[in-house]
């Protein structure tokens, strides 16, 4: 087997891709703004949030859609507060993510905590790292993380905020999560883009729509990660056989599993 390569069972690969591209648990309707689709919601979400009749939202009966009214970022901010106050948001981060139309143009921003209830598409960035003898540098997510606590992940992974380009997010996440500057790694390269659409484990009414941009590199001898933001339980330089076993036992996040499969298929 090639150094650093993974041998994963076809049945596991099929299971992974079915989990990563999965329809919502319950029906959803489009969420729009000025005729542009920006997400999707369960039809009764805004009733549960006491937002029906709000000037921020309008039900379009003919189209069967909920429409955000007014300046997009401001209206979404008020909707986010309403969802939070009714316990319908995820962990509040005071972090703005971009809101795009279906063509990818940025229309506004929204608090990260409500992108899953509102079915708003997000961007993430991951960094795969190979260490000594082809072993894989991976992190274990902190056990108090709001999403996928304790699961294994790529060396670096995180969402791209509205303020950052993908490259800026990669550099920032690499420092915050692994304590590394990109100048310290070798052979940094762009790997590709992966898409995932699936129910959100942490919120029954949430749905994930995410584009994952992944990069690969090697860590030279003497260079080791050290977490800076408290969101990582620890790091391991795992041999391929252990990575395979943990992947097939669903010990890695879905996103990390997709990225690792793609990264090492390309080696």
N, C-alpha and C positions, 0 to 999 in steps of 0.2 A: 504494500500500500504506500502511496506517496506520503511524504512527511506532511503532517497536518491535515490529511484528507479524512473524510468521514465516510463510513459505509453504513447507510441507513436503509432499513427494510422498506421495500415498496409499499407494504401495507401501512407502515407508519407514515410515509410520505403522503399517501392518499388521505389518511386520517388528519394529518396536519393541514393540508390544503382545504379539506372540507370544513375544519374548524375555523380557518382563517377567511373563508369566503362563504358566509352563512347568512341566510335571511333573518330578519328580525323575529323575535319570539311571537310578537303580536303585530297586527297591521299598523302601519304608519302612514301619515299623509305628508305631502310636501310642505316645507316652510319656505316662504318666498319674501322677496323685497323688490318692489318696483318691477315685477314680472320676472325677476331672476330667482332661480331656485338656489337657496343657500343651506338647506338642511332638510330634516324630516322630524316629525314628532308623533307620538301616540295621540290620537284625536282628542282624548279627554285630559291631556296634560295641563292645558291652560285653565280648564275648569278646576282641576285639583289645586292649581296655584292661585285661584281667585282672580284670574286675569280676563275672564270672559266679560266683555263689555268695556274693557280698558281701551282708551284711545291709542294705545301702543299696538293693538292687534285688531285684525279684521278677518272674519271668516268669509271666504269666497265660495259660496255654495255651488255655483256652476262648475268651477274648477276643482272643488273639493280640496282647497288648500287654506292654510293659515298664512296670512300676510302680515309682516312687520311694517308698521306705519311710522313715518317720521324719519329723522336722521338715524341711520342704521346703528352706529356704535352707541349712541345715547339711548335709543330704545332698547337695544339688547342689554345694556347695563341695568336698566330698570327691570327688565324681564328676569335677568340673572338674580337680582336682589329678591324678587318675588319667589323664584324657585328656591333660593337658599332659605328664605324665611319659612317655607312650607316643608322643608326637609327633602326637597326634590333635586338638589344639586349634589355634586360630588365634593371632594375636599376643596375648600376655597383657597386659592393661591395668590390672589391679587396679581395675576399674570394675564396679559392680553395676548390672545392668539388671533391670527388673521382669519377673516371671513371672506371666502371667495365664491364667485359664481361657478357654473359648471365648466366654463372655459379657463378657469384658473386666475381670473383677474381679481385683485383684492378690492373689496367693497367697503370694508370696515373692520372692526375688531370686537372681540367678545372675551369675557372672563373665562378662563380655562375650565372652571368648575362646572360649566353648563354646556360644554360642547357635546358631551355624550347624550344628555337628555334632548338636546336640540338637533342631534344628528348632523352637526356641522363637521365638515371634512377638516382634518388636521394634517400637519407634516411632522415627521420625526426624523432624527438622524442617529445612526449607530456606527460604532467603530469596532471592527473585528481586529484582534491582535494575536499574532503568533510569537511565541517565545522560544526557549531553548528546545532544540531537537524536534520542532514542529508541534510542541504542546500549545494549547490554547489559553490565553489569558482571559478569564471571565470574572464577573463579579456576582456576589449574592446580594440581592436587594435587601435593604433594611427590613426588619420584621415589623416595624411600625409604619411602613409605606402604605398609603391609601390604596394603591393598586398593586396587585401581585406581590404581596409581602413575602419575603423569604425565598422567592424563586430565583433561579439563576438567570443571568442576563449576559449579553455581550460585554466587552470591557467597558464600553461607554454607550449609553442610549438615553435619549430624551426628546421632548417635543421642541419644535422650533417656534420661539415666540414671534409675535408680530414685528418686534423691533430688530430682529436678526435675519440675515441671510442664512442659508443652510451652512455655508462655510463658517460664518461667525458663530452659529450655534454649535457646530462641531468643535471649534476651538474652545469655546466657553465650557461646554459639557465635559470635554476632555480634561480641563483643569479642575472643574468643580468635583467631578466624580472620581477621577483617577490621579489628580495632582500632577498631570503631565502637560508640557507644552508640545505642540505639534512638531516643533523643531527637534524634539528628543526622539521621535519615532523615525523609522526607516521605511522606505518604499511605500509611502502613503499614496493610495490610489482610490479613485472613485469606482465603486463596484456596480452600482445600478439602483433602480427604483423597484420597490415591491408595493403592492396594494393589499390592504386588508379591509374587509367589511364583515362585521360580526356583532352579535349581541355583547353588551358590556357586562362583565361578570358582577361588578360592584353595584350596579343600579339596574333593577329589573326593567325600567323604562328607558334605558340608555342604549345607544347603538354607536359602534365604532366605525368610522370611515377615515382611513388614514393612509397617506403615502409615506413610505419609509425609504429614505435615502441612506444607502450604506457605503461605508468606506472600509478599506482593509490596510493593515500595516504590519510591520514586525517591530518588536521591542528588542533592542540590542542588549547584550549582556551588561549587567549592572544597572539597568533601568527597570524599575518596578513601580507599579501604581500605589498611590496612597490617597485615600479619600479625603476630601476637603469639606464637603457639605453635610456630612452626617447621614446621608441617604443610602449608604452602602454598608452591609454587615461585614464584608470582607472580600478578598480577592484570592483566586486560585489559578495556578498554571496547570491546567488539566491535560492529561494525556488524551489522545483521540478516543481511546476505548471508554474512558470514563465519561467524556462528553456524549458519546453515542448512548451509553446506558442511561444517563440523566435525561437526554432528549427523549428517548423512547419511553421513559417513565414519567414524562410530562413534568420534569423538574425545572425546565426552562420556560420562560414566558413564550407566548405564541409568537410575538414579534422577533425575539431572539432566535427562536427555532427556525423561522422563515429566513432570517438573515444568515444564520450559520449554514443552513442547507444550501442557500444560493452561493455563499462565499466559497464553500469548499467544493461545490460542484464545478466552480470556475477555475480551480487551481490546476 
